[in-house]
């Protein structure tokens, strides 16, 4: 991604293995970095069972050894220079997906299919070893519309049978994503599959994103001072998707590593979120950064009938979401977003070094000066009748259920950051 503000240590300030693809002209794409070959067009959505079954029937490019990719294989395609859309918008004109759409065919969720703009989830062969949403069988998928890894229930949450996904098949390099950890005996671990060397221990305490960058950039350990905060792909590479708090009583990481136990928001033993050096760009702001949940990926799910919130694992240990870079987590008592994603802000750090990475200046981008706010959106001009910069439930002129969906932090107001972009679904 690009660098934002003046914080040192962001992923744009380190150059390593930029994506490189070759369109083979036969419906296939070769990834010149990973050695994987891909189908170019995901076609129509299909169920997970169909995705597995159709792999053997796929003969794109006259190859017959296509497979449904693992979550690590599919995540290799993510490019975090995309834009996270407003889920209620239908306007894609100013959006950029989190995959190279000059090479791969990409489609946002289609309104005519009853989907939201962000319903562009892609399937993998990696199932969660636990369950989400209080017992749902779950698969880890990549959403190239909003730039996240989440655990998706195999059944459609809207009661439409089995959930459907887009599919890109992979072939070649079948050992991609398989770690080869070596304990160096000095508090560091080298993954000989990637060439990266990791801190065996984590930071032991949480911190906000600027502090995490500073912590990593200032670390001098095991005779080296070139430690850094890992980018999103580097951090995802050490997740062990065969482990979880509910099945192995551990973090989703090889037991060679040490992972600090925490008490989660429900008072249970759990494990932390870990910061990456990658910004997660939204439609209106650059104030969030990517993290990975090495413990449960919790959310506060609201019962629409009673209004009560239930804390549960909504996306699975190993998911990738985003947190505000700075702030007070207590301002999000019921999380944020449709699944009430728990907001912590003070996440832990596991530093990395090596991997043929070169430190560069990076392309720095500024964010709007807080003293000179951007002009209000069309939504805010229309709905904010008392001019206080936010929309109360009394001011909101749409359906009640729409207000609850937009009020992502549950504070009773729709802020400029929460305001939708473009017309809501079904409105032209």
C-alpha positions in Angstrom: 0.0 0.0 0.0 1.0 3.7 0.0 2.4 5.3 3.2 0.1 7.6 5.1 1.0 10.4 7.5 4.7 10.5 8.6 4.9 7.2 10.5 8.1 5.3 9.7 8.0 1.5 9.0 4.8 1.3 6.9 4.8 -1.4 4.2 5.3 1.1 1.4 8.7 1.9 2.9 10.0 -1.6 2.3 10.3 -3.0 -1.3 10.1 -6.8 -1.8 8.7 -9.0 -4.5 6.1 -6.7 -6.1 3.2 -8.7 -7.8 4.0 -9.8 -11.4 1.6 -11.6 -13.6 1.6 -13.1 -17.1 -1.6 -13.4 -19.1 -1.1 -16.6 -21.0 -3.8 -15.8 -23.5 -5.7 -19.1 -22.9 -7.8 -18.2 -19.9 -4.9 -18.7 -17.4 -2.6 -16.3 -15.5 0.8 -17.2 -14.2 2.0 -15.5 -11.0 5.7 -14.9 -11.7 6.4 -14.4 -7.9 4.7 -17.4 -6.4 4.9 -19.8 -9.3 1.2 -20.6 -9.1 -1.0 -20.6 -12.2 -4.6 -19.4 -12.0 -7.8 -19.5 -13.9 -8.5 -15.9 -15.1 -12.3 -15.8 -14.9 -14.2 -16.8 -11.8 -17.5 -17.2 -13.7 -20.7 -17.4 -11.9 -20.9 -18.1 -8.1 -21.2 -21.6 -6.8 -21.6 -23.4 -3.5 -18.5 -24.8 -1.7 -19.5 -28.3 -2.7 -19.7 -27.3 -6.3 -16.4 -25.5 -6.1 -14.7 -28.7 -4.9 -16.5 -30.9 -7.5 -15.9 -28.6 -10.4 -12.2 -28.5 -10.0 -11.7 -31.9 -11.6 -14.0 -30.8 -14.5 -12.1 -27.6 -15.2 -9.9 -27.9 -18.3 -9.0 -24.2 -18.8 -5.8 -23.9 -20.8 -6.0 -27.6 -21.6 -4.8 -28.4 -18.0 -6.6 -31.1 -16.0 -4.9 -30.6 -12.6 -6.7 -27.6 -11.3 -7.5 -27.4 -7.6 -9.5 -25.2 -5.2 -6.8 -23.1 -3.6 -5.9 -22.9 0.1 -6.4 -19.7 2.0 -2.7 -18.9 1.8 -2.6 -19.6 -2.0 -5.6 -17.3 -2.6 -4.4 -14.6 -0.3 -1.2 -14.4 -2.4 -3.4 -12.5 -4.9 -4.5 -9.8 -2.6 -3.3 -6.2 -3.3 -4.0 -3.9 -0.5 -4.1 -0.8 -2.7 -7.8 -1.4 -3.1 -10.7 0.6 -1.6 -13.1 -0.8 1.0 -16.6 0.2 -0.3 -19.6 1.4 1.7 -21.7 -1.8 1.8 -24.9 0.1 1.2 -23.7 1.8 -1.9 -24.3 0.6 -5.5 -21.8 2.9 -7.1 -18.5 1.2 -8.1 -17.2 4.0 -10.3 -14.6 5.2 -7.9 -13.6 1.9 -6.4 -10.6 -0.2 -6.8 -10.8 -4.0 -6.0 -8.2 -5.8 -3.9 -7.0 -7.9 -6.8 -5.4 -6.9 -10.1 -8.4 -6.5 -12.3 -6.3 -5.7 -15.3 -5.3 -9.4 -15.3 -8.2 -11.2 -13.5 -11.9 -10.7 -14.2 -13.5 -9.2 -11.2 -17.1 -8.5 -10.3 -18.6 -6.7 -7.3 -21.7 -8.1 -5.7 -24.7 -7.7 -8.0 -27.9 -6.1 -6.8 -30.0 -8.2 -9.2 -28.7 -11.3 -7.4 -29.8 -9.9 -4.0 -26.2 -9.2 -3.1 -24.5 -6.2 -1.6 -21.6 -4.4 -3.4 -19.2 -6.2 -1.0 -20.5 -9.7 -1.7 -17.5 -10.7 -3.8 -16.3 -13.5 -1.6 -14.0 -16.1 -3.1 -13.9 -19.7 -1.9 -10.9 -21.8 -0.7 -10.3 -25.3 0.4 -9.4 -24.2 4.0 -12.2 -24.9 6.5 -12.1 -23.4 10.0 -11.2 -26.1 12.5 -13.8 -24.6 14.9 -17.1 -23.0 14.1 -18.5 -19.4 13.8 -21.8 -17.9 14.7 -22.5 -20.4 17.5 -22.0 -23.6 15.5 -21.8 -22.9 11.8 -19.5 -25.0 9.7 -17.2 -22.4 8.2 -14.7 -21.9 5.3 -12.0 -19.2 5.2 -12.4 -17.0 2.0 -11.0 -13.9 0.6 -13.2 -10.9 -0.2 -11.5 -9.0 -3.0 -14.2 -6.3 -2.8 -13.4 -5.2 0.8 -9.9 -6.6 1.2 -10.4 -9.1 4.1 -10.2 -12.7 5.1 -13.2 -14.0 6.9 -14.7 -17.3 7.9 -17.9 -17.7 5.9 -20.6 -20.1 7.0 -21.2 -22.7 4.3 -25.0 -22.2 4.6 -26.4 -18.9 3.5 -27.1 -16.6 6.5 -30.2 -15.3 4.8 -31.8 -18.7 4.6 -31.3 -19.2 0.9 -29.8 -22.7 1.1 -26.0 -22.9 0.7 -23.9 -19.8 0.4 -22.3 -19.2 -3.0 -18.9 -17.9 -3.8 -16.7 -16.9 -6.7 -13.9 -19.4 -7.5 -10.5 -19.1 -9.0 -8.7 -22.4 -9.4 -5.0 -22.9 -9.0 -2.4 -25.4 -10.2 1.3 -26.0 -9.7 3.6 -25.3 -6.7 1.5 -27.5 -4.4 3.8 -26.8 -1.4 3.1 -23.0 -1.5 2.3 -21.7 1.9 3.7 -24.7 3.8 6.1 -23.4 6.5 9.5 -24.7 7.3 10.3 -23.3 10.7 13.7 -23.4 12.2 14.3 -22.4 15.9 17.6 -20.5 15.9 18.0 -20.8 19.6 18.3 -17.1 20.1 14.7 -16.1 20.5 14.2 -16.0 16.7 12.6 -18.4 14.3 13.4 -18.6 10.5 10.8 -19.8 8.0 13.0 -21.4 5.4 10.1 -21.5 3.0 10.0 -17.7 2.8 13.4 -16.6 4.1 11.8 -14.5 6.8 13.1 -14.5 10.4 10.5 -13.8 13.2 10.6 -12.9 16.8 9.7 -16.1 18.8 7.9 -14.0 21.4 5.4 -11.3 20.7 5.3 -7.8 22.3 3.5 -9.1 25.4 1.2 -6.1 25.4 -1.0 -4.3 23.0 -0.4 -0.9 21.5 -1.9 1.4 18.8 -0.6 1.3 15.2 1.8 4.2 15.4 3.3 2.8 18.6 3.5 -0.6 16.9 5.5 0.8 14.0 7.8 2.7 16.4 8.3 -0.5 18.5 9.3 -2.5 15.5 11.5 0.1 13.9 13.4 0.7 17.2 13.9 -3.0 18.1 17.5 -4.3 18.5 17.4 -8.0 19.2 19.6 -11.1 18.6 22.3 -9.0 17.1 20.1 -7.3 14.5 18.5 -3.9 14.4 16.6 -4.2 11.0 13.4 -5.5 12.5 10.1 -4.2 11.1 6.4 -4.6 11.5 5.4 -7.3 9.0 3.1 -6.4 6.0 -0.2 -8.2 5.7 1.1 -11.0 3.4 4.1 -11.7 5.6 2.0 -11.9 8.8 -0.6 -14.2 7.1 2.2 -16.5 6.1 2.8 -17.7 9.7 -0.9 -18.4 10.6 -1.5 -22.1 11.3 -5.1 -22.7 10.1 -5.1 -26.1 11.8 -5.1 -24.5 15.2 -7.6 -22.4 17.2 -8.4 -21.6 20.8 -11.5 -23.9 20.7 -9.7 -26.9 19.2 -6.1 -26.8 20.3 -6.4 -24.3 23.2 -3.8 -22.2 21.4 -3.4 -19.3 19.1 -3.5 -20.1 15.3 0.3 -20.3 15.1 2.9 -23.1 15.2 3.7 -24.0 18.9 7.4 -23.1 18.2 6.2 -19.5 18.7 5.2 -18.0 22.0 1.8 -16.3 22.0 0.6 -14.2 24.9 -2.7 -15.2 26.4 -5.3 -12.6 27.0 -8.8 -12.3 28.5 -11.2 -11.4 25.7 -14.2 -9.1 25.9 -16.2 -12.0 27.3 -13.7 -12.8 30.0 -12.5 -16.0 28.3 -8.9 -17.2 27.7 -8.0 -16.1 24.2 -5.2 -14.7 22.0 -4.6 -11.4 20.5 -5.0 -9.5 17.3 -1.6 -8.6 15.7 -0.9 -5.5 13.7 0.5 -5.4 10.2 2.2 -2.5 8.6 -0.5 -2.2 5.9 -3.1 0.5 5.8 -6.7 -0.6 5.0 -8.1 2.2 2.8 -11.8 3.0 3.0 -13.9 5.0 0.7 -13.5 8.1 2.8 -10.5 7.6 5.1 -7.2 6.0 5.7 -7.5 5.7 9.4 -7.6 1.9 9.8 -4.8 -0.7 9.4 -4.8 -4.4 8.8 -4.6 -6.9 11.6 -4.9 -10.7 11.9 -6.8 -12.4 14.6 -4.6 -15.2 16.0 -7.3 -15.9 18.5 -11.1 -15.8 18.1 -12.3 -13.2 15.7 -15.1 -11.9 17.9 -18.2 -9.8 17.1 -21.2 -8.5 19.0 -24.2 -9.9 17.1 -27.4 -8.0 17.7 -30.7 -9.9 18.1 -33.1 -7.8 15.9 -36.1 -8.9 18.0 -34.8 -8.2 21.5 -32.0 -5.7 20.7 -29.6 -7.8 22.9 -26.0 -8.3 21.9 -24.2 -11.7 22.0 -20.4 -12.0 21.8 -19.3 -14.8 19.6 -16.6 -15.9 17.2 -17.9 -14.4 13.9 -15.0 -14.8 11.5 -12.6 -17.4 12.9 -9.0 -17.5 14.2 -6.9 -16.6 11.2 -9.2 -13.9 9.8 -7.9 -10.5 8.6 -9.8 -7.4 9.5 -8.9 -3.8 10.4 -8.9 -1.6 13.4 -8.6 2.2 13.8 -5.0 3.1 13.9 -5.5 5.2 17.1 -8.4 6.0 19.4 -10.3 4.7 22.4 -11.7 1.2 22.1 -14.3 1.9 24.8 -16.1 4.2 22.2 -17.1 0.9 20.4 -18.9 -1.0 23.2 -20.7 -3.2 20.6 -17.9 -3.3 18.0 -18.4 -2.0 14.5 -19.8 -3.3 11.2 -22.6 -5.7 10.3 -21.2 -8.4 12.6 -20.2 -6.0 15.4 -16.4 -6.7 14.9 -14.7 -6.2 18.3 -12.5 -3.1 18.2 -9.3 -3.3 20.3 -6.9 -0.7 18.7 -4.2 -1.8 21.2 -3.1 -4.9 19.3 0.1 -6.9 19.8 3.2 -7.0 17.6 5.4 -9.8 16.2 8.4 -8.4 14.5 10.1 -9.7 11.3 13.3 -9.2 9.4 15.0 -10.5 6.3 13.3 -11.8 3.1 15.4 -9.8 0.7 13.5 -6.6 1.7 15.0 -3.3 0.8 14.1 -0.2 2.8 12.9 2.7 0.6 11.4 6.1 1.1 7.9 4.9 0.1 5.1 6.9 -1.6 3.8 9.0 1.2 0.3 10.3 1.0 -1.3 12.9 3.3 -4.7 12.7 4.9 -7.0 15.7 5.3 -6.1 18.1 8.0 -8.4 17.7 10.9 -8.7 21.5 11.1 -9.9 21.6 7.5 -12.5 18.9 7.2 -13.8 17.8 3.9 -17.2 19.2 2.9 -20.2 17.2 4.1 -21.5 14.4 1.9 -24.8 14.6 0.1 -26.3 12.2 2.6 -25.2 14.4 5.5 -26.4 17.6 3.8 -29.8 15.9 3.3 -30.2 14.2 6.7 -28.3 16.3 9.2 -31.0 18.9 9.8 -29.6 20.5 12.9 -26.1 20.9 11.4 -24.2 19.2 14.2 -22.2 16.9 11.9 -24.1 13.7 12.7 -27.5 12.2 12.1 -29.7 11.1 15.0 -32.4 8.5 14.7 -35.0 11.3 14.8 -33.4 13.1 11.9 -33.0 10.0 9.8 -35.7 9.7 7.1 -35.1 6.1 6.1 -36.3 2.8 7.5 -35.3 2.0 11.0 -33.4 -1.1 10.0 -31.2 1.0 7.7 -30.3 3.3 10.6 -29.2 0.4 12.7 -27.1 -0.9 9.8 -25.4 2.4 9.2 -24.7 3.2 12.9 -21.8 0.8 12.9 -20.4 1.8 16.3 -23.8 1.7 18.0 -23.6 5.2 19.5 -27.0 6.3 18.3 -25.8 8.6 15.5 -24.6 8.2 11.9 -21.3 10.0 11.5 -19.7 11.3 8.3 -17.5 8.2 8.3 -20.5 5.9 8.6 -22.6 7.8 6.0 -23.3 5.8 2.8 -21.8 6.7 -0.5 -24.2 6.8 -3.4 -27.8 5.7 -3.5 -28.9 2.9 -1.2 -29.9 -0.5 -2.7 -33.0 -0.5 -4.9 -32.9 3.2 -5.3 -31.9 4.7 -8.6 
